[in-house]
Amino acid sequence: MLQRIWARHHETAKFLLVGGVCFSVTTSINYALKLTVLHEKPVTALAIATILATVLSYVLNREWSFRHRGGQEMRHEAALFFAISALAIGLNLIPLGVSRYMLDLRVPDVSRPVQELADFVSGIVLGTLLAMVFRLWAFKRFVFPHPRTRPPRPGRAPGPRSKALLHTQRNSTIRRRVTKR
């Protein structure tokens, strides 16, 4: 049962794990910038942190989460990935902008701890969730649209998915031979 669930949702699970790593990177860089050089510009700090995490996300998603997907030339794939990520960064910043500048959840209108909590909930949590749902849909639809189009990498031991793919390929080869006779 677990194998069926994993086989059906492995890309989403890997995408979420990559997202968790990038979430940690975004949060760390955001607070490092916000508490030092960009303490007056929280939206800029979050934008920089998100851009850096997006580069990491591209590498991890391309080489691990969606390793067997493709259908695009690499330059075209990268351009689509970063265009979609730019839209997602905009989506990520909207809740923080609303919290800070429309709801005025900032010092001196509220205390510093309330401001920081509002920034975390709106910018890091809500913004990331909004962007994550958009990215998962857009990456599968536009960036990595075709499953199983990339061949396995040479010199690597085949994993469980590779064995299933080889089994499927062998069966289709056998069917073709039988059909030709």
Secondary structure, DSSP 8 states (H G I E B T S, - for coil): -HHHHHHHHHHHHHHHHHHHHHHHHHHHHHHHHHTTTTTT-HHHHHHHHHHHHHHHHHHHIIIIITTT-B-S-HHHHHHHHHHHHHHHHHHHHHHHHIIIIIS--STTTS-HHHHHHHHIIIIIIIHHHHHHHHHHHHIIIIIS-BTT-S---TTS---HHHHHHHHHHHHHHHHHHHHH-
